Amino acid sequence: MGGLLTEKAKLALDARTPRRAIILAAGFGMRMVPINTSIPKALLEVDGEKLIERIIKHLHKVNIYEIHIVIGFMKERFDYLVAKYGVKLIENNEYSTKNNLHSLALATEYLENAYIIPCDIWCNKNPFHNRELYSWYMVGDLIDDDSTVRINRRMELEKVHPSTGGNCMIGIAYLNQEDAVAVREKIALLDKEKEYDNAFWEEALYDGDKMLVYANVVHSKDFVEIDTYEQLREIDSESNQLKTNAIQVIKDVLKVAPEDIVNIRALKKGMTNRSFLFECQNQKYIMRIPGEGTDKLINRNNETAVYRAIDHKNICENLLYINPRNGYKITEFLEGARECDANNEQDLSRCMAKLRAFHELELHVDHDFDILGQIDFYESLWEGKPSIYSDYDDVKKRVLSLTNFVNKHIDKRVLTHIDAVPDNFLFVKNANGDEDVYLIDWEYAGMQDPHVDIAMFCIYALYDRTQVDRLIDLYFAEGCPIFIRIKIYCYIAQCGLLWSNWCEYKSQLGVEFGEYSTKQYEYAKEYYAIVRDELKKRGEYLQ
């Protein structure tokens, strides 16, 4: 027969030929602090070569040129790959609120005979081939305490409890035609469920406690997931990305060498900033790096002046460094700190006592926080775009009508925190075993009516009116005069509109806050009506 393949054999081989690849590169890479503030993980360099370019070159060597890259964070940084390698880009506009299951959901039409690849993998050997006999998911031969899968005797991947550890999950996978259909359907179902917003795409590989695909076991030493600053430092201590401004500041302030800065890890992503925890010479610190668009929102000279005013007053954590130009800040870490529980009466009582004591210091700085001015300012940042709310103009007019009543009932203006929300009250055990209360994050602080802080606490905690009144009573242990209470209602309406405008601006930057954003707008409408009705009961009317 001359050794020629039959048509059936050709079709069988053709069906096993990888045709395309999907690279997932949309996320923030939060664990990559402080590098992730200036560059996406996919563009990190190892030995002078970008991670994503190494992946693309490996694919090209096995004749895979149809490459789809799902992008989101710093998406413009990937544009050059289109001209250089002929890749296709898929935008994930929800990268800030959803995990990579949603990223893959945007590319499911390309799943057949496709490699699925995380962008942060450095491969010593080419993991791709001209032929693949079956669908697989790549795992390492070493045990990883964070893994949730383990290989059984049939080379299947079974779920294990996270506490037991499993085979290191490399993250690269291959799907043939048949399995791609099943995975596509599963992804479509999961992507519709809010509970899977933070899920990894691997959730779609499971059928019960087993993955739909077999294990592809490789030597762990040949594949490195670069997930943190220190992992990059281990694999390439000369990488250009290690030389960040943040690390240089830490070196200068603490007078240490780069290798002394260890255990770097991201804290939760804040509404305004990205902060990370690190250790140096057995002491823990937090460094704050301002987030997207913060330079337009925060006056760092004003913030620096506030920290000078509260210095040595036992109000906040110990500040080591603050830069009035770029907002970088280093503070000592409060070990064992916990946030205020907004539903715990004892916590609330102590927080309001702390807040009242701070207000009664009557500290002074040379700048104000003008609520109405800030409403207009945030609106101006929309750059001519209308509000997403069709009744915005009417709501704003009503909120502004509260101004005369508010001004009539302001007793004094002092340094006010402005962002005195539950998350910014920290409880820390002292040497006696008791808890001290600290108030952190003073970016918005300025001269204002101190009662604004009560309103801010309420709207951030998403309180209903009963909870609002209870918090007011805790602050005014001696009893709150009715018109002061109504004034605080006015502030809830004003501040609700203020932060709604702020959220609309952040949304244009790709940062979404979901329920928090819509609830702020509802506060503006609801509490205007409450003030109007309360005044009407007393024979007064808004002008």
Solvent accessible surface area in square Angstrom, and as a share of the most:
residue,aa,sasa,rsa
1,M,217,0.97
2,G,76,0.73
3,G,76,0.73
4,L,149,0.74
5,L,97,0.48
6,T,84,0.49
7,E,121,0.54
8,K,168,0.71
9,A,31,0.24
10,K,100,0.42
11,L,125,0.62
12,A,42,0.33
13,L,62,0.31
14,D,68,0.35
15,A,40,0.31
16,R,96,0.35
17,T,29,0.17
18,P,8,0.05
19,R,90,0.33
20,R,43,0.16
21,A,0,0.00
22,I,0,0.00
23,I,0,0.00
24,L,12,0.06
25,A,6,0.05
26,A,5,0.04
27,G,44,0.43
28,F,15,0.06
29,G,17,0.17
30,M,45,0.20
31,R,137,0.50
32,M,1,0.00
33,V,1,0.01
34,P,1,0.01
35,I,1,0.00
36,N,0,0.00
37,T,34,0.20
38,S,65,0.42
39,I,17,0.09
40,P,3,0.02
41,K,26,0.11
42,A,1,0.01
43,L,5,0.02
44,L,0,0.00
45,E,29,0.13
46,V,2,0.01
47,D,112,0.58
48,G,64,0.61
49,E,44,0.20
50,K,56,0.24
51,L,1,0.00
52,I,0,0.00
53,E,13,0.06
54,R,50,0.18
55,I,3,0.01
56,I,0,0.00
57,K,83,0.35
58,H,16,0.07
59,L,0,0.00
60,H,39,0.17
61,K,150,0.63
62,V,18,0.10
63,N,108,0.56
64,I,1,0.01
65,Y,128,0.49
66,E,55,0.25
67,I,2,0.01
68,H,4,0.02
69,I,0,0.00
70,V,0,0.00
71,I,4,0.02
72,G,4,0.04
73,F,6,0.02
74,M,41,0.18
75,K,80,0.34
76,E,106,0.48
77,R,95,0.35
78,F,0,0.00
79,D,83,0.43
80,Y,79,0.30
81,L,0,0.00
82,V,70,0.40
83,A,99,0.77
84,K,119,0.50
85,Y,34,0.13
86,G,46,0.45
87,V,4,0.03
88,K,114,0.48
89,L,50,0.25
90,I,32,0.16
91,E,88,0.39
92,N,3,0.01
93,N,108,0.55
94,E,70,0.31
95,Y,33,0.13
96,S,27,0.17
97,T,56,0.32
98,K,45,0.19
99,N,44,0.23
100,N,35,0.18
101,L,2,0.01
102,H,19,0.09
103,S,3,0.02
104,L,0,0.00
105,A,23,0.18
106,L,67,0.33
107,A,0,0.00
108,T,22,0.13
109,E,126,0.56
110,Y,54,0.20
111,L,0,0.00
112,E,59,0.27
113,N,1,0.01
114,A,0,0.00
115,Y,0,0.00
116,I,0,0.00
117,I,1,0.00
118,P,27,0.17
119,C,14,0.08
120,D,10,0.05
121,I,3,0.01
122,W,39,0.14
123,C,2,0.01
124,N,75,0.38
125,K,114,0.48
126,N,46,0.24
127,P,6,0.04
128,F,5,0.02
129,H,95,0.43
130,N,79,0.41
131,R,110,0.40
132,E,15,0.07
133,L,131,0.65
134,Y,95,0.36
135,S,3,0.02
136,W,6,0.02
137,Y,2,0.01
138,M,2,0.01
139,V,0,0.00
140,G,0,0.00
141,D,65,0.34
142,L,112,0.56
143,I,107,0.54
144,D,46,0.24
145,D,114,0.59
146,D,121,0.63
147,S,2,0.01
148,T,47,0.27
149,V,0,0.00
150,R,93,0.34
151,I,41,0.21
152,N,31,0.16
153,R,245,0.90
154,R,170,0.62
155,M,87,0.39
156,E,37,0.16
157,L,0,0.00
158,E,60,0.27
159,K,83,0.35
160,V,35,0.20
161,H,121,0.54
162,P,76,0.48
163,S,94,0.60
164,T,81,0.47
165,G,0,0.00
166,G,0,0.00
167,N,14,0.07
168,C,35,0.21
169,M,47,0.21
170,I,9,0.04
171,G,8,0.08
172,I,0,0.00
173,A,0,0.00
174,Y,1,0.00
175,L,0,0.00
176,N,36,0.18
177,Q,82,0.37
178,E,139,0.62
179,D,33,0.17
180,A,0,0.00
181,V,66,0.38
182,A,43,0.33
183,V,0,0.00
184,R,63,0.23
185,E,108,0.48
186,K,62,0.26
187,I,0,0.00
188,A,50,0.38
189,L,114,0.57
190,L,17,0.08
191,D,37,0.19
192,K,160,0.68
193,E,84,0.38
194,K,170,0.72
195,E,140,0.63
196,Y,62,0.24
197,D,27,0.14
198,N,117,0.60
199,A,16,0.12
200,F,123,0.51
201,W,4,0.01
202,E,22,0.10
203,E,63,0.28
204,A,0,0.00
205,L,0,0.00
206,Y,16,0.06
207,D,99,0.51
208,G,59,0.57
209,D,102,0.53
210,K,74,0.31
211,M,12,0.05
212,L,66,0.33
213,V,5,0.03
214,Y,108,0.41
215,A,3,0.02
216,N,32,0.16
217,V,58,0.33
218,V,28,0.16
219,H,104,0.47
220,S,19,0.12
221,K,152,0.64
222,D,5,0.02
223,F,17,0.07
224,V,46,0.26
225,E,78,0.35
226,I,0,0.00
227,D,16,0.08
228,T,19,0.11
229,Y,4,0.01
230,E,36,0.16
231,Q,61,0.27
232,L,0,0.00
233,R,44,0.16
234,E,146,0.66
235,I,50,0.26
236,D,15,0.08
237,S,75,0.49
238,E,131,0.59
239,S,4,0.02
240,N,99,0.51
241,Q,28,0.12
242,L,13,0.07
243,K,145,0.61
244,T,21,0.12
245,N,108,0.56
246,A,3,0.02
247,I,6,0.03
248,Q,83,0.37
249,V,24,0.14
250,I,0,0.00
251,K,52,0.22
252,D,87,0.45
253,V,42,0.24
254,L,33,0.16
255,K,172,0.73
256,V,16,0.09
257,A,37,0.29
258,P,51,0.32
259,E,117,0.53
260,D,50,0.26
261,I,0,0.00
262,V,51,0.29
263,N,69,0.36
264,I,7,0.04
265,R,103,0.37
266,A,28,0.21
267,L,58,0.29
268,K,134,0.57
269,K,66,0.28
270,G,31,0.30
271,M,56,0.25
272,T,15,0.09
273,N,19,0.09
274,R,11,0.04
275,S,24,0.15
276,F,1,0.00
277,L,8,0.04
278,F,0,0.00
279,E,33,0.15
280,C,3,0.02
281,Q,131,0.58
282,N,158,0.81
283,Q,69,0.31
284,K,54,0.23
285,Y,23,0.09
286,I,41,0.21
287,M,0,0.00
288,R,8,0.03
289,I,8,0.04
290,P,26,0.17
291,G,12,0.12
292,E,48,0.22
293,G,20,0.19
294,T,1,0.01
295,D,121,0.63
296,K,102,0.43
297,L,13,0.06
298,I,12,0.06
299,N,80,0.41
300,R,16,0.06
301,N,98,0.50
302,N,44,0.23
303,E,1,0.00
304,T,9,0.05
305,A,35,0.27
306,V,0,0.00
307,Y,9,0.03
308,R,175,0.64
309,A,22,0.17
310,I,3,0.01
311,D,74,0.38
312,H,176,0.79
313,K,86,0.37
314,N,106,0.54
315,I,7,0.03
316,C,21,0.13
317,E,16,0.07
318,N,84,0.43
319,L,53,0.26
320,L,62,0.31
321,Y,53,0.20
322,I,27,0.13
323,N,13,0.07
324,P,44,0.28
325,R,199,0.73
326,N,66,0.34
327,G,0,0.00
328,Y,28,0.10
329,K,9,0.04
330,I,0,0.00
331,T,4,0.02
332,E,60,0.27
333,F,52,0.22
334,L,31,0.16
335,E,110,0.50
336,G,64,0.61
337,A,37,0.29
338,R,95,0.35
339,E,69,0.31
340,C,9,0.05
341,D,66,0.34
342,A,20,0.15
343,N,123,0.63
344,N,61,0.31
345,E,83,0.37
346,Q,132,0.59
347,D,6,0.03
348,L,13,0.07
349,S,48,0.31
350,R,90,0.33
351,C,0,0.00
352,M,1,0.00
353,A,62,0.48
354,K,41,0.17
355,L,0,0.00
356,R,65,0.24
357,A,56,0.43
358,F,6,0.03
359,H,3,0.01
360,E,101,0.45
361,L,86,0.43
362,E,97,0.43
363,L,25,0.13
364,H,123,0.55
365,V,9,0.05
366,D,140,0.72
367,H,29,0.13
368,D,102,0.53
369,F,14,0.06
370,D,83,0.43
371,I,7,0.03
372,L,44,0.22
373,G,30,0.29
374,Q,39,0.17
375,I,0,0.00
376,D,73,0.38
377,F,73,0.30
378,Y,0,0.00
379,E,51,0.23
380,S,72,0.46
381,L,23,0.11
382,W,7,0.02
383,E,135,0.61
384,G,80,0.77
385,K,115,0.49
386,P,119,0.75
387,S,20,0.13
388,I,129,0.66
389,Y,39,0.15
390,S,125,0.81
391,D,51,0.26
392,Y,11,0.04
393,D,111,0.58
394,D,80,0.41
395,V,1,0.01
396,K,34,0.14
397,K,152,0.64
398,R,102,0.37
399,V,0,0.00
400,L,70,0.35
401,S,30,0.19
402,L,0,0.00
403,T,32,0.19
404,N,89,0.46
405,F,15,0.06
406,V,7,0.04
407,N,85,0.43
408,K,146,0.62
409,H,37,0.17
410,I,38,0.19
411,D,123,0.64
412,K,77,0.33
413,R,115,0.42
414,V,6,0.03
415,L,1,0.01
416,T,0,0.00
417,H,0,0.00
418,I,0,0.00
419,D,35,0.18
420,A,0,0.00
421,V,8,0.05
422,P,7,0.04
423,D,40,0.21
424,N,10,0.05
425,F,0,0.00
426,L,24,0.12
427,F,2,0.01
428,V,18,0.10
429,K,144,0.61
430,N,50,0.26
431,A,113,0.88
432,N,129,0.66
433,G,47,0.45
434,D,89,0.46
435,E,41,0.18
436,D,48,0.25
437,V,10,0.06
438,Y,36,0.14
439,L,0,0.00
440,I,26,0.13
441,D,49,0.26
442,W,0,0.00
443,E,17,0.08
444,Y,18,0.07
445,A,3,0.03
446,G,0,0.00
447,M,18,0.08
448,Q,10,0.05
449,D,2,0.01
450,P,5,0.03
451,H,24,0.11
452,V,0,0.00
453,D,0,0.00
454,I,0,0.00
455,A,0,0.00
456,M,2,0.01
457,F,0,0.00
458,C,0,0.00
459,I,1,0.01
460,Y,53,0.20
461,A,26,0.20
462,L,60,0.30
463,Y,6,0.02
464,D,81,0.42
465,R,85,0.31
466,T,107,0.62
467,Q,65,0.29
468,V,0,0.00
469,D,36,0.19
470,R,108,0.39
471,L,1,0.00
472,I,0,0.00
473,D,55,0.29
474,L,30,0.15
475,Y,11,0.04
476,F,16,0.07
477,A,95,0.74
478,E,120,0.54
479,G,42,0.40
480,C,19,0.11
481,P,81,0.51
482,I,66,0.33
483,F,58,0.24
484,I,28,0.14
485,R,38,0.14
486,I,0,0.00
487,K,0,0.00
488,I,0,0.00
489,Y,2,0.01
490,C,0,0.00
491,Y,3,0.01
492,I,0,0.00
493,A,0,0.00
494,Q,6,0.03
495,C,0,0.00
496,G,0,0.00
497,L,0,0.00
498,L,0,0.00
499,W,14,0.05
500,S,1,0.00
501,N,0,0.00
502,W,7,0.02
503,C,3,0.02
504,E,11,0.05
505,Y,8,0.03
506,K,2,0.01
507,S,43,0.27
508,Q,75,0.33
509,L,65,0.32
510,G,19,0.18
511,V,6,0.04
512,E,82,0.37
513,F,39,0.16
514,G,49,0.47
515,E,122,0.55
516,Y,26,0.10
517,S,16,0.10
518,T,66,0.38
519,K,47,0.20
520,Q,0,0.00
521,Y,6,0.02
522,E,82,0.37
523,Y,1,0.00
524,A,0,0.00
525,K,75,0.32
526,E,73,0.33
527,Y,1,0.00
528,Y,32,0.12
529,A,29,0.23
530,I,20,0.10
531,V,0,0.00
532,R,108,0.40
533,D,63,0.33
534,E,13,0.06
535,L,3,0.01
536,K,123,0.52
537,K,148,0.63
538,R,98,0.36
539,G,55,0.53
540,E,58,0.26
541,Y,153,0.58
542,L,38,0.19
543,Q,172,0.76
